[in-house]
Amino acid sequence: MMSSSEDQLCLNIHSGFSSSSLTNRKPLSAQQRWVTLKKQRAEKRKFSSQEEEPAKKKRGSFKERGLQHSDTAEEEEEEEEEEEEEADTQIDSRAPQKKTKEKEKKKDGVKETGRSSIKTSSLFKHNPEIPEIHRPAVSLVKEKIFTSDSFSDLDLHPHLVATLNKVLNVSIVTSVQKQTIPVLLSGRDAVVRSQTGSGKTLSYAVPVVQSLQAVQPKISRSDGPLAVVIVPTRELAQQTFQTFQKLLKPFMWIVPGVLMGGEKRKAEKARLRKGINILVSTPGRLVDHIKNTLSIAFSAVRWLILDEADRTLDLGFEKDLTVILNSLNSKGPSRQNVLLSATLTSGVNWLADVCLDDPVSIQVSGSAPPDLKGSTSDLSTASKSESFAVPEHLKQFVVVVPSKIRLVCLAAFILDKCKFSQNKLVIFVSSCEAVEFLHSLFNSVLSGPSTNNKPKLSFMRLHGNMKQEERSDVFQQFSVSKSGVLFCTDVAARGLDLPAVSWIIQYTPPSAAAEYVHRVGRTARIGGKGSSLLFLTPAETAYIPELTNHKISLEEMKLQDILSCLMMDDTYKGRGKYHSKSSSKALEQETRERATVLQTEFENVVHADTQSVQNAKKALQSFLRAYTTYPAHLKHIFHIRSLHLGHTAKSFGLRDAPQGLSAITGGAKTHNKNQNKNQSRSPVKNQNKASGGAGQRRAGEKRFSSSQRELSLSRSEFSNGMEEGNAKKKKKKKKFGQSGEEEEK
Ligand SMILES: Nc1ncnc2c1ncn2[C@@H]1O[C@H](COP(=O)(O)OP(=O)(O)OP(=O)(O)O)[C@@H](O)[C@H]1O
């Protein structure tokens, strides 16, 4: 007996008959149909062998056009499995009506999407399993933000209180302000630690202004700097300067000023000559002026504030700070010194020893304040199990995503949060190139035209390799915008007070728990609500207990839930067979198809021209370089060898892992099918392998310790004028070549 499919084949293979001629024909007997079928099969085989060459060529051209969504080279096996199916596709191309029906029958075959034919199987195949995430009980470090006191209860000038109320819109003091302002007004040095967004800036700015406005005879420009405020980034310098400008409105005779890399030195020199009383600066640019600007005089300095003090140290600015402290100490009256941060640890001992005199340690949370009497200056060791407070109304999530799916997962998340509601998202990635790449890719693929009174998605970017003017523009623009997505490096992690940010996404995990705290601290500020999402690959899930050690607790968000956002509209529709009554399996399948359609769009944009391929490769390279710079104690989690290069390349929209990455990766997985399979089956085994290999010397790491690399990387992120002031240092850093951003400089 003939099966129905054979029957179908038999009927269709009477090629050349139009449907009308088919209907007019006398029905064939079973015997005749069987003979015809055999003949047709023989014909087909003959045809197949004749067509083999062109068919192969055609497959090649499919790839070139991006129509075939085949995966990385290591998945050739999968392609082989599908070979037969593709051969059919070639034959079928002569009979389009049949082609559609045949294709729909195949479970994982080519799907028509309306824009291109794609294979949906590869994006969701050969991925490592997503391990189960357990959420251990964590006793969170709690800090109360507000007190019941108002600024008028403090011993402040009435004009200052009025300015706080009317210009800055603040009347009730926060806990950190309540504790810090009186201590500083009493003339003591202080070390201040309180959670992000708790008002630390005013806790030192108010006493500085209060004390300077009272100086008699009145301060004049010619007195030069009376207060010096050091912050690690240009944007934070700008922001702090603006706060002082506002506070000084009733005290116009006190002049604030800002010095930072990227600005014209000549103009800054002129301003210094005219006289600045409250000087806000990044460390590198201040050292630059100390060395090169004769008119800079520190003879009157009464205040030294080091905001984000741990970062200033962590960045390897000890030398600069030494220069600054020496310059300040050599002249002038006795000085009040203040160190502040949300993550001050005993690692700041060095700084505290050098520049504080019998400081008061202010800690808002109940846990023990940093012990300033120890002797270690190794911040990374000192802070390994330090507990950090995060804002009370911050909801912290983690999603475990295999590398191949990362890009579409991020895109689905952005679409969910920004397409149908107004949200402001900040997305942290590890390098300037990756920021550039993602910004341009998402702009091309996701921004789309504005529809139904909805504005188009707005994507912005901020990193250390941008021109200063552009950096400032973006910072201002994003600050005032009601919605949008900001891709950035850690240059935006510290201190920035970007209003109404609703989500922080850490697309690449930070290299320290303290940095995690600062990144997520860009939302849920001053008692507000906010959420954060950390992306981890299955091999990186050991980072969750690592954060738990610091009293940071994350809730899991399921990958499927994020991807299912693609079902909200039909922009990335799959075959279109899914409807609301379909099973959950069908829903999952349709979601996967849509994810694949989206991935295909990304890949098509990346592969549209050689320049964009180059950009993607550069971004991938810098990502891999950054990956090698995780500190030694995190190497068992973030090890370059546990990265699958082909899959990682896919998260940069590349269809294959580029050649020549071995110098960076020192043996990360590329095209080894077996390795890939092992990884899929046993992520734990791979993790162990990775940690076991951590002690081995790898290419590209040969000459540098992890701390050197970390230092070098983070320093480059925080371009602050140093690079311009010290050409020699820059050359040396370039030779190190530890981060994409440095190479670019
Ligand atoms: N007493 C207050 N009442 C209301 N808002 C305040 C008060 N003090 C400060 N703010 C506002 O809270 C926001 C966060 O303040 P600030 O940037 O000083 O926080 P922070 O503790 O320095 O954060 P980070 O650790 O991230 O640098 C700012 O917008 C600031 O204007």
The ligand as an ORCA input file, in Angstrom:
! r2SCAN-3c Opt
* xyz 0 1
  N      17.909     65.408     51.864
  C      17.554     65.098     50.635
  N      16.250     65.044     50.290
  C      15.889     64.733     49.035
  N      16.749     64.482     48.048
  C      18.060     64.517     48.343
  C      18.532     64.826     49.637
  N      19.871     64.804     49.616
  C      20.246     64.494     48.366
  N      19.157     64.306     47.589
  C      19.142     63.916     46.169
  O      19.410     62.527     46.125
  C      20.101     62.209     44.950
  C      21.306     61.342     45.257
  O      22.254     62.083     45.979
  P      23.814     61.833     45.826
  O      24.168     61.819     44.388
  O      24.512     62.775     46.687
  O      23.919     60.345     46.389
  P      25.233     59.544     46.777
  O      25.009     58.960     48.117
  O      26.435     60.407     46.603
  O      25.195     58.397     45.687
  P      26.424     57.581     45.038
  O      26.960     56.701     46.124
  O      25.791     56.833     43.946
  O      27.417     58.583     44.596
  C      20.433     63.531     44.278
  O      19.501     63.769     43.255
  C      20.254     64.536     45.381
  O      19.871     65.794     44.891
*
